Amino acid sequence: LVTYSTLMSRAVRAGKERLALRLWYLMKTQAEFFSSMHHLQANKKSSPSQSEIIPDVKAANILMNVHAKLCDVESAQYLLSQMVWGNGTDVPRLEPNLVTYNSLLDACH
């Protein structure tokens, strides 16, 4: 996760938002990527293995920033919904923070 997040962050900083989004989709194709809350709940009894890719709020904020830079308000709102409700395949339920909401506002203007 750290490698993907770093590469995505650097791509955004270089003005290559579409590359950052492709990196996210590449990460999602990995067998170790969590696929839904059911996956997390099934493994709740044991701690996640080091090979599992489970996005954290920092990774979600990077993705939110990508959506903002691409002016993709719908995707940004959907990502926030996934964070709040845990109802998607991009991120598990996470606590949005100030960076999350600032990035969402950037997408809206």
Buried (B, 14 or more C-beta within 10 A) or exposed (E): BEEBBEBBBEBBEEEBBEBBBEBBEEBBEEEEBBEEBEBBEEBEEEEEEEEBBBBEBBBBBBBBBBBBBBEBBEBBBBBBEBBEEBEBEBBBEBEBEEBBEEBBEBBEE
